[in-house]
Amino acid sequence: MKYMLLIHQGDTPTPRDPEAWGRLSPEEQQAIYADYQAINATPGVTPGTGMAEPALATTVRVEDGRAIVTDGPF
């Protein structure tokens, strides 16, 4: 059996936002990288690719047996 771990960054800066990331000290940046490395080094964990930004999300749901696709994170 496999499970998926979804990490929601909230308002924590990431390298995807260079301006916000640049406001972190090198120590804070390294701490964030170290936390992700620790998760990836956990036995049984297979690291994956990061997801796109929420604005690019597509929601798929089934209603009356039909797939309904909605653009955006709703």
C-alpha positions as CSV (number, residue, x, y, z in Angstrom):
1,M,0.0,0.0,0.0
2,K,1.2,3.5,-0.8
3,Y,0.2,6.9,0.5
4,M,0.7,10.4,-0.7
5,L,2.0,13.1,1.4
6,L,0.9,16.6,0.4
7,I,2.9,19.5,2.0
8,H,1.0,22.8,1.9
9,Q,3.5,25.6,2.2
10,G,1.0,28.2,3.4
11,D,2.7,31.6,3.3
12,T,6.2,30.1,3.8
13,P,8.5,31.4,1.1
14,T,9.8,28.9,-1.5
15,P,12.4,29.2,-4.3
16,R,9.4,29.5,-6.7
17,D,9.0,33.0,-5.4
18,P,12.6,34.4,-5.7
19,E,11.7,37.7,-4.1
20,A,10.2,36.2,-1.0
21,W,12.9,33.5,-0.9
22,G,15.6,36.1,-1.0
23,R,14.2,37.7,2.2
24,L,15.1,34.6,4.1
25,S,18.5,34.3,5.6
26,P,20.8,31.6,4.2
27,E,20.3,29.7,7.5
28,E,16.5,29.8,7.1
29,Q,16.8,28.6,3.4
30,Q,19.1,25.8,4.4
31,A,16.7,24.7,7.2
32,I,13.9,24.4,4.7
33,Y,16.0,22.4,2.3
34,A,17.2,20.2,5.2
35,D,13.6,19.5,6.3
36,Y,12.7,18.3,2.8
37,Q,15.9,16.2,2.6
38,A,15.0,14.6,5.9
39,I,11.5,13.6,4.5
40,N,13.1,12.2,1.3
41,A,15.6,10.2,3.3
42,T,12.9,8.5,5.4
43,P,12.8,4.8,4.7
44,G,9.9,3.9,2.5
45,V,9.4,7.4,1.1
46,T,9.8,7.9,-2.6
47,P,10.4,11.6,-3.4
48,G,8.2,13.0,-6.1
49,T,7.9,16.0,-8.3
50,G,6.4,19.2,-6.8
51,M,2.9,20.2,-8.0
52,A,2.1,23.3,-10.0
53,E,0.8,26.5,-8.4
54,P,-2.8,26.4,-7.1
55,A,-3.9,28.9,-9.8
56,L,-3.1,26.2,-12.4
57,A,-5.2,23.5,-10.7
58,T,-8.0,21.6,-12.3
59,T,-10.8,20.0,-10.2
60,V,-12.3,16.8,-11.4
61,R,-15.5,15.4,-9.8
62,V,-18.2,13.0,-10.7
63,E,-21.8,14.0,-10.7
64,D,-24.6,11.7,-12.0
65,G,-22.0,9.5,-13.5
66,R,-20.4,12.3,-15.6
67,A,-16.9,13.7,-15.0
68,I,-17.1,17.5,-14.4
69,V,-13.8,19.4,-15.0
70,T,-13.4,22.9,-13.5
71,D,-10.4,25.0,-14.0
72,G,-9.0,26.6,-10.8
73,P,-8.7,25.5,-7.2
74,F,-12.3,25.4,-6.1
